[in-house]
Amino acid sequence: MKLPGLLVLVSLLDICESKFTYPLIASYHHHRHRPQGEELGKREDVLGGISLASQDSTASAAASATTGNGAVSFLNMVDNLRGDIGRGYYLEMDIGTPPQKMNILVDTGSSNFAVAGAPDPNVEVYFHSKLSSTYQDSDALVTVKYTQGSWVGNLGSDLITIPKGPNHTITVNIATIVESEDFFLPGVRWQGILGLAYSILSKPSSSVEPFFDSLVKQTETSDVFSLQMCGAGLTLNSEEQGNLAGGSLILGGIEPSLYKGKIWYTPIKQQWYYQIEILKLEVGGQNLNLDCKEYNTDKAIVDSGTTLLRLPIKVFGAVVSAIKRASLIEGFVDGFWLGNQLGCWAKGIEPWSFFPKISIYLRGENSSESFSITIAPQLYIQPVADMGLQGECYRFGISSSSNGLVLGAILMEGFYVIFDREKSRVGFATSSCAGLGFDLHSLSLNRFLGGGGGQERGGIIPSKNKLKNNNT
């Protein structure tokens, strides 16, 4: 089968073309890798499920948080993020005395708060610790290594305030980066990283209290935060589009205006990363039929600092094979699936109809229930900026991983994600901004009952698939 409008293959490195059986273009594309076992991601859809009692109490609690009855209001935190498309979402923070403004990458896959502390050709500003009267040096070095890239910094502490955050100034641990390799990449608009995971991941040891732990301890902030990222469907690496991506980091609770429908929760299996349990995957409605252990070895995590959906090697191979079968595009070269090349179609042709949806099933709070997150093709076939080539180009937003499954930014951009540390669970709801870059009707949420296969439908498009066996 030939795909309409598919052009040729183009290498970003050599700009060489090789004609394709189908009218397609593809080009070499390098993405950065995050700190050990982490990266950044794209958009997805949720089919979700949770007990109605838990859902109702969550919704009412969230609603009361925005009333005028003396409860906490989160409206000032709405739209406090900016998305550097394909390179993460960042928050403006004031650090030190007098305050120095910096943009800080929001990362749920690590636990250190670190900022550029010395000149770097790829950052616009850096933190001058000597100019802050409240900075305290701990006389300790911190080294953080990534799958690609690393940094070394001096550990200290200082005062921070978030202009569009909780109305508090707190003292936090901060590493000032003095040396780095492949961490601050060309064109990034942030100058530091805000790790929001648990203290066990803190470097050099878990005794270094993470930012959010400090916020909860020093204020009356609830041990819950939530994240909305609004880059779904927008063009990667485009200066014009880059300013369009926004989002919200709600520190201390849930903001009802940021989601639609119900929130579906899955338990946190272990408090280090936000580790959850994957039960199965479907591509185009077809079960991959892999043992669930394949999805969870060595971990499955939710990580806003990872750009892509990353799958264990065996799972990745099965997903690619299933996509090829479902989309009838076996002739694509391996470079597209491996992330080395871009696929380009003639202008006016949208390739998403050629690709299947991918559903990821998660365990519900009740062990007899599960729910699925459904990834529309608009999330994992990602448009990239005009590269001076004929046609419009896209990259494959799924990659293989040697250290676990990562639900990265491409998935999270379709949803409002709640990190409920008080109840040790992660929640998913359809994001109110999920339709910004693509048709909102490609998102859906469902709940599935184990054993009997009963189903409660929620969200936009109900699923007809049932999870018959929730045992792992």
C-alpha positions in Angstrom: 0.0 0.0 0.0 1.3 3.4 -0.9 0.8 6.3 1.5 -0.6 9.4 -0.1 1.9 12.4 -0.1 4.8 10.4 1.3 8.0 11.9 -0.1 11.7 10.9 0.2 14.3 10.3 2.8 16.5 13.2 3.8 19.4 13.1 6.2 19.9 16.1 8.5 23.6 15.3 8.7 24.4 14.8 5.0 21.2 16.3 3.4 21.3 13.3 1.1 18.1 11.9 -0.4 17.3 8.4 -1.1 14.0 7.6 -2.9 11.5 5.6 -1.1 9.0 3.1 -2.3 6.4 5.4 -0.7 6.5 9.2 -1.2 8.2 9.8 2.2 11.0 12.1 3.5 13.0 11.2 6.6 16.0 12.9 8.2 18.5 12.3 10.9 17.6 13.8 14.2 19.5 13.8 17.5 17.7 14.2 20.8 19.2 14.8 24.2 19.2 12.1 26.8 18.3 12.8 30.4 19.9 11.9 33.7 20.4 8.2 34.2 17.3 6.5 33.2 15.4 9.6 32.4 14.4 11.8 29.4 11.7 14.2 28.0 8.4 13.2 26.3 5.3 13.9 24.2 1.5 13.7 24.3 -1.0 10.9 24.9 -4.6 9.9 25.7 -6.0 8.3 28.8 -8.6 5.7 29.2 -8.9 5.7 32.9 -10.5 4.1 35.9 -10.7 4.6 39.7 -13.3 3.9 42.3 -16.2 6.4 42.2 -15.8 7.1 45.9 -12.2 8.1 45.5 -12.9 10.2 42.5 -15.8 12.1 44.1 -13.8 13.0 47.2 -10.8 14.1 45.1 -13.0 16.3 42.9 -14.7 17.9 45.9 -11.4 18.5 47.6 -10.1 20.1 44.5 -13.1 22.3 44.1 -12.9 23.6 47.7 -9.3 24.6 47.1 -10.4 27.3 44.7 -13.4 28.7 46.7 -13.4 32.0 48.6 -13.9 30.3 51.9 -10.3 30.7 53.0 -9.1 27.7 51.2 -6.0 27.7 49.1 -6.4 29.1 45.6 -4.3 27.7 42.8 -5.4 30.1 40.1 -2.2 32.2 40.4 -0.2 29.1 39.4 -2.1 28.5 36.2 0.0 29.0 33.0 3.2 29.4 35.1 5.2 27.1 32.7 6.6 27.6 29.3 7.4 24.8 27.0 10.7 24.6 25.0 9.1 22.1 22.6 10.9 18.9 22.6 13.3 20.1 25.3 11.1 20.4 28.4 8.9 22.7 30.4 10.3 25.4 32.7 9.3 27.6 35.6 10.5 31.1 36.5 12.1 31.2 39.9 13.7 34.0 42.0 16.8 32.7 43.7 18.9 34.4 46.4 19.0 37.9 47.9 18.5 40.1 46.0 16.5 37.7 43.8 18.1 36.5 40.5 15.5 35.3 38.0 16.1 32.0 36.2 14.1 29.5 34.2 14.2 26.1 35.7 13.3 22.8 34.0 10.5 20.8 35.8 11.6 17.2 36.2 9.6 14.5 38.0 12.4 12.0 37.2 15.1 13.3 39.5 15.4 15.0 42.9 18.2 17.6 42.9 17.6 21.3 42.4 20.5 22.6 40.4 21.2 25.8 38.4 24.0 27.1 36.2 26.6 28.6 38.5 29.2 29.6 36.0 29.2 30.9 32.4 28.2 28.5 29.7 27.9 29.2 26.0 24.4 27.6 26.0 22.8 29.5 28.8 21.7 33.1 28.8 22.2 33.7 32.5 23.7 31.9 35.5 23.3 32.2 39.3 26.0 34.4 40.9 26.1 32.8 44.4 28.6 35.4 45.6 26.1 38.2 44.9 23.5 36.6 47.2 23.7 37.6 50.8 21.6 34.5 51.9 23.6 31.8 50.0 25.2 29.2 52.2 28.0 27.0 50.8 28.0 23.4 52.1 31.6 22.7 50.9 30.5 19.6 49.1 30.6 18.7 45.4 27.7 17.0 43.6 28.0 15.0 40.4 25.0 13.9 38.4 25.5 11.6 35.4 23.0 11.1 32.6 22.6 8.5 29.9 24.2 11.2 27.8 25.6 14.2 29.6 26.5 15.1 33.2 27.2 18.0 35.5 29.3 18.8 38.5 28.2 21.4 41.1 28.7 22.9 44.5 26.1 22.1 47.0 24.7 24.9 49.1 21.4 26.5 50.1 19.5 29.7 49.5 16.2 31.4 49.6 13.8 30.9 46.6 10.5 32.3 45.6 8.3 31.3 42.7 6.5 34.4 41.3 3.6 32.3 40.0 3.7 29.7 42.8 2.9 29.4 46.5 3.1 32.7 48.3 6.2 31.7 50.4 9.9 32.2 50.4 11.7 29.1 51.6 15.2 27.9 52.1 16.2 25.0 49.8 19.2 22.9 48.9 20.7 24.1 45.6 23.6 22.8 43.5 25.4 25.5 41.5 26.6 23.8 38.3 30.2 24.7 37.5 31.0 22.1 34.9 28.7 20.2 32.5 28.8 18.0 29.5 25.9 17.7 27.1 23.5 19.0 29.7 22.9 22.6 28.6 22.3 22.0 24.9 22.3 24.8 22.2 19.0 26.7 22.1 17.6 25.7 25.5 15.7 28.4 27.3 16.2 27.1 30.8 19.2 27.4 33.1 18.6 24.8 35.8 16.6 21.7 36.8 14.0 21.3 39.5 13.9 17.6 40.6 10.5 16.7 42.0 11.0 13.0 42.8 11.7 11.5 46.2 14.8 12.1 48.3 16.2 8.6 47.7 17.3 9.9 44.3 19.0 12.9 45.7 22.8 13.3 45.1 25.2 12.8 46.7 22.9 11.1 49.2 19.2 11.0 50.3 20.1 13.4 53.2 19.9 16.2 50.6 16.3 17.3 51.0 14.6 17.9 47.7 12.8 21.2 46.9 9.3 19.9 47.2 10.0 18.2 50.6 11.3 21.5 51.9 8.2 23.4 50.6 5.9 20.9 52.3 7.8 21.0 55.6 8.3 24.8 55.8 4.8 25.8 54.8 1.3 24.4 55.0 1.5 23.1 51.4 -0.1 19.7 50.9 2.1 16.9 49.7 0.5 16.9 46.3 1.4 18.6 43.0 0.0 18.4 39.5 1.3 19.1 36.1 -0.3 20.3 32.8 1.9 20.6 29.7 0.3 22.1 26.6 2.6 21.3 23.7 0.6 18.5 22.2 0.5 18.8 18.4 2.8 21.8 18.2 5.9 21.9 16.1 9.2 20.8 17.6 12.3 23.1 17.6 10.4 26.0 16.1 11.2 29.5 17.4 7.8 30.7 16.4 5.9 27.8 17.9 8.1 27.6 21.0 6.4 30.5 22.7 3.0 29.0 22.2 3.6 26.0 24.5 2.5 26.7 28.0 1.5 24.7 31.0 0.9 24.8 34.8 2.7 23.3 37.8 0.3 23.4 40.7 2.2 23.0 43.9 0.0 21.8 46.7 -3.0 20.4 45.0 -5.3 20.1 42.0 -6.8 22.9 39.9 -10.2 21.9 38.4 -9.9 24.2 35.5 -7.0 22.3 34.1 -8.8 19.0 33.4 -12.0 17.5 32.0 -13.9 14.5 33.2 -12.6 12.2 35.9 -9.2 11.6 37.4 -8.0 8.0 37.3 -5.4 6.9 39.8 -2.7 4.2 39.8 -0.7 3.4 42.9 3.0 4.4 43.3 4.8 1.1 43.7 8.0 2.5 45.1 8.8 6.0 46.3 12.0 6.9 44.5 11.0 7.7 40.9 7.2 7.8 40.5 7.2 4.1 39.8 3.9 2.6 38.6 2.8 -0.8 37.2 2.0 -1.4 33.6 -0.3 -4.4 32.9 -0.3 -4.6 29.1 0.0 -2.7 25.8 -2.2 -2.7 22.8 -1.4 -1.3 19.3 -4.5 -0.6 17.2 -6.6 -2.6 19.6 -4.4 -5.6 19.4 -2.7 -7.0 22.6 1.1 -7.4 22.3 0.7 -10.5 24.4 3.9 -10.0 26.4 4.3 -11.0 30.0 3.6 -7.9 32.1 7.1 -8.3 33.6 8.5 -7.2 30.3 6.8 -3.8 30.8 8.1 -3.3 34.3 11.7 -4.4 34.2 13.6 -2.7 35.7 10.9 -0.1 36.4 8.1 1.9 34.8 8.0 5.6 35.7 6.3 8.9 35.0 8.9 11.4 34.1 8.3 15.0 32.8 12.0 15.4 32.1 12.0 12.7 29.5 10.9 13.9 26.0 9.8 10.6 24.5 7.8 7.5 25.4 10.7 5.1 26.2 10.1 1.3 26.1 12.2 -1.7 27.1 14.0 -3.1 24.1 11.8 -6.2 23.7 8.6 -4.1 24.1 9.9 -1.4 21.7 10.5 -4.1 19.1 7.0 -5.5 19.5 5.4 -2.1 19.4 7.3 -1.1 16.2 6.3 -4.4 14.5 2.7 -3.9 15.5 2.7 -0.3 14.2 4.1 -1.5 10.9 1.4 -4.2 10.6 -1.4 -1.8 11.6 -0.3 1.0 9.4 0.7 -1.1 6.4 4.0 0.8 6.1 6.5 -2.0 6.4 8.7 -0.2 3.8 9.8 2.5 6.2 13.6 2.4 6.8 14.8 1.4 10.3 16.2 4.9 10.8 12.7 6.4 11.2 11.8 3.9 13.9 15.2 4.3 15.6 14.8 8.1 15.8 17.7 8.8 13.4 15.5 10.0 10.5 12.4 12.2 10.0 9.5 11.2 7.9 8.3 13.9 5.6 5.0 14.2 3.7 3.8 16.5 1.0 2.4 19.8 2.3 -1.2 19.5 3.3 -1.0 15.8 4.0 -1.4 14.8 7.7 0.1 11.3 8.3 -1.7 10.6 11.6 -4.5 8.7 9.9 -2.0 6.1 8.7 -0.9 5.2 12.2 -2.7 3.3 15.0 -3.5 4.3 18.6 -1.4 2.8 21.4 -3.1 1.9 24.7 -1.1 1.4 27.9 -3.0 -0.3 30.7 -2.2 0.7 34.3 -3.3 -0.9 37.6 -6.1 0.9 39.3 -6.2 1.8 43.0 -8.4 -1.2 43.5 -6.3 -4.2 42.5 -9.3 -5.7 40.7 -9.5 -2.7 38.4 -7.3 -1.2 35.7 -7.5 1.7 33.3 -5.7 2.5 30.0 -3.9 5.6 28.7 -4.5 5.8 24.9 -1.8 7.5 22.9 -3.2 9.1 19.7 -0.8 9.2 16.6 -0.8 13.0 17.0 1.2 12.4 20.2 3.9 10.0 19.0 4.2 11.1 15.4 5.5 14.6 16.1 5.8 17.5 13.7 9.2 19.3 13.5 10.0 22.8 12.3 10.4 23.7 8.7 13.9 22.5 7.7 13.9 24.1 4.3 12.8 20.8 2.7 9.8 20.2 0.5 6.9 18.8 2.6 6.2 18.6 6.3 8.4 16.5 8.5 7.7 14.3 11.6 9.7 12.3 14.0 8.9 9.0 15.8 8.3 9.9 19.5 8.9 6.4 20.9 12.4 5.0 21.6 14.0 2.0 23.2 15.4 2.0 26.7 17.8 -0.2 28.5 16.7 1.0 32.0 12.9 0.7 32.1 9.7 2.1 30.7 9.3 5.9 30.8 6.0 7.7 30.3 7.6 11.0 29.2 6.4 14.4 28.1 4.8 13.2 24.8 2.4 11.2 26.9 1.9 13.8 29.6 1.1 16.5 27.1 -2.3 14.9 26.6 -3.2 14.8 30.2 -3.4 16.6 33.5 -1.1 14.5 35.8 -1.5 14.5 39.6 1.4 13.4 41.8 -0.5 12.6 45.0 2.3 11.8 47.4 0.0 11.9 50.4 -1.9 8.9 49.2 1.1 7.4 47.2 -0.6 7.5 43.8 -0.4 9.1 40.3 -3.6 10.4 38.7 -4.5 11.1 35.0 -7.3 13.2 33.6 -7.9 14.6 30.1 -6.1 18.0 30.0 -8.1 21.1 29.2 -5.4 22.1 26.8 -5.1 18.8 25.1 -6.9 20.0 22.0 -4.5 22.9 21.3 -2.5 21.1 18.7 -4.8 18.4 17.5 -8.4 17.1 17.6 -9.5 16.7 21.2 -11.7 13.7 20.1 -8.6 11.6 19.8 -8.4 11.5 23.6 -10.4 9.1 25.8 -10.5 7.7 29.3 -12.0 4.4 30.5 -12.1 2.1 33.5 -12.0 -1.7 33.2 -13.1 -4.2 35.9 -11.0 -7.3 36.3 -12.5 -10.8 35.9 -16.0 -10.0 34.8 -14.7 -7.4 32.4 -17.4 -4.8 33.3 -16.5 -1.3 32.1 -17.3 2.2 33.1 -16.9 4.7 30.4 -15.5 8.2 30.8 -13.9 10.9 28.8 -14.5 11.4 25.1 -14.3 8.2 23.1 -15.4 5.0 24.9 -13.3 1.9 24.3 -14.7 -1.5 23.5 -11.6 -3.3 24.8 -11.7 -5.1 28.1 -8.9 -6.3 30.3 -9.7 -9.8 31.2 -6.8 -10.6 33.5 -5.2 -8.1 35.9 -2.8 -10.6 37.5 0.9 -10.0 37.1 
